[in-house]
């Protein structure tokens, strides 16, 4: 028998689990019982790899990504070979047209305002001091600022007038920071300047036909703030203010109408109900329907300011006037505007309002009968679905 020799320890095959943890393979260090961490490219960085990663897109971007290659392929310029294959033989190739000297097609015309104004004339519109440029449309209001005068030689009223002009010019044409400072200053010094000088400067600008919406908004803000400061000093100027503000009440823009109502309300609070009635009563007999319409809307704002009960005796007197059908027409229109403006707030006074205008349905004047019917309709719409019993005096004659 041959003896079998036991292999030595050196000759024994090494086990893979006996590899030292400090062994370095391919420059990568492995730690026992840990998975090697290798950063995987994702997103746009992995878009060009063998297994590209999906890039997050919106639905519109994904749709455009799919269709762009096809669109570019279908709309590439055709070469002469492709054109010859498409058209029959004998076709003539025309030369490209020469460029036209004038612009063809639709184009927006540029405004000619200010294009032909020479530079020296623009410099003439620049007042001295830290003031903004005066527009050509504003020369009639701020032309005194272009005159170099010694302010110390002016009277106190003339000095105040120039200060007001400068502040209004900054508010109207200045930068936001300049406008803010001027608005604060004219508000704080309103009683010092006086109602006469302030309103004589502001109201003509506010009534200008060339005034832009933003400029009107800024001037309305000025009027609103100085009215709060002047308080009872505005009583002699109530009619002047109403004439300037009433057109805002019939403006197409909702926010402009709201601004107009706010100013009328401030004027009414400062002047009082008796002053408002005595000032606006002559306009109710005016032959111009525009004046009567704006007056009716103004009285509706006054009624919402002081309350409907305070205005009911006046409305009853006006709507039963025997001397002027225009006064009856305007009085009924005031009640209609109150119903439109206040809505369901007329419910506590609905019966009284119906009794005031019900006689207008049988008036001799057709316009009075028409506005009375519209007034009854406005009251019914404002009170719906309540208050049907208040219309008994109007509805019962229809059943007989």
Secondary structure, DSSP 8 states (H G I E B T S, - for coil): --------TTTS---GGG--TT-EETTEE--TT---------GGGGTTSTT-------HHHHHHHHHHHHHHHHTS---HHHHHHHS-TT----------SS--S-------TTTS--HHHHHHTB-SSS--B--GGGHHHHGGGGS---GGGS-HHHHHHHHHHHHHHHHHHS-HHHHHHHHHHHHHTHHHH-HHHHHHHHHHHHT-TT--HHHHHHHHHHHHHHHHHHGGGGGGGHHHHHHHHGGGGG-SSHHHHHHHHHHHHHHHHHH-HHHHHHHHGGGGG-S-HHHHHHHHHHHHHHHHHH-HHHHHHHHHHHHT-SS-HHHHHHHHHHHHHHHHHHGGGGGGGHHHHHHHHGGGGG-SSHHHHHHHHHHHHHHHHHHTTS-GGGGHHHHHHHH-
